[in-house]
């Protein structure tokens, strides 16, 4: 459930962290301060939360190959 008060992160409400940053978060390889900021952002950003959920369910190599085929 979302908070009534928005958690303002370094990305604000209009910007979003990069896909690579979300991947690093999912892998647990972010520094503690960045991890904390990303978690604050995820509290109020359903889009980034959905992307992160998809990343956790997807195979990274398969996703990269599919992206490459799409760009061809």
C-alpha positions as CSV (number, residue, x, y, z in Angstrom):
1,X,0.0,0.0,0.0
2,X,1.3,3.5,-0.9
3,X,1.9,6.1,1.7
4,X,-0.3,9.2,1.7
5,X,2.9,11.4,1.8
6,X,5.1,10.9,-1.2
7,X,8.7,9.9,-0.5
8,X,10.8,12.4,-2.5
9,X,14.0,10.7,-3.8
10,X,16.9,12.1,-5.7
11,X,15.0,11.2,-8.9
12,X,12.0,13.2,-8.0
13,X,8.6,12.3,-9.3
14,X,9.2,12.9,-13.0
15,X,12.5,11.2,-13.4
16,X,13.5,7.5,-13.0
17,X,16.7,5.6,-12.3
18,X,18.3,3.9,-15.2
19,X,17.7,0.3,-16.1
20,X,21.2,-0.5,-15.1
21,X,20.8,1.1,-11.7
22,X,17.6,-1.0,-11.2
23,X,19.5,-4.1,-12.2
24,X,22.3,-3.3,-9.7
25,X,19.6,-2.8,-7.0
26,X,18.1,-6.2,-7.9
27,X,21.5,-7.8,-7.7
28,X,22.3,-6.2,-4.4
29,X,25.4,-4.4,-5.6
30,X,24.5,-0.8,-4.9
31,X,26.2,1.3,-2.2
32,X,24.0,1.7,0.9
33,X,23.2,5.4,0.3
34,X,22.1,4.8,-3.3
35,X,20.2,1.7,-2.3
36,X,18.3,3.8,0.3
37,X,17.4,6.5,-2.3
38,X,16.2,3.9,-4.8
39,X,14.0,2.2,-2.1
40,X,12.5,5.7,-1.4
41,X,11.8,6.1,-5.1
42,X,10.2,2.6,-5.4
43,X,7.7,3.4,-2.6
44,X,5.8,5.8,-4.9
45,X,6.8,4.8,-8.4
46,X,4.7,1.9,-9.7
47,X,6.4,1.9,-13.1
48,X,9.9,1.3,-11.6
49,X,8.5,-1.2,-9.2
50,X,7.0,-3.1,-12.1
51,X,10.2,-3.0,-14.1
52,X,12.1,-4.3,-11.1
53,X,9.7,-7.1,-10.7
54,X,10.0,-8.0,-14.3
55,X,13.8,-8.0,-14.0
56,X,13.7,-10.3,-11.1
57,X,11.6,-12.8,-13.1
58,X,13.6,-12.5,-16.4
59,X,16.8,-14.1,-17.4
60,X,19.4,-11.3,-18.1
61,X,21.0,-13.0,-21.0
62,X,17.7,-13.9,-22.7
63,X,16.5,-10.3,-22.2
64,X,19.7,-9.0,-23.8
65,X,19.3,-11.3,-26.8
66,X,15.7,-10.4,-27.2
67,X,16.5,-6.7,-27.0
68,X,19.2,-7.2,-29.7
69,X,16.8,-9.0,-32.0
70,X,14.2,-6.2,-31.6
71,X,16.8,-3.5,-32.5
72,X,17.7,-5.4,-35.7
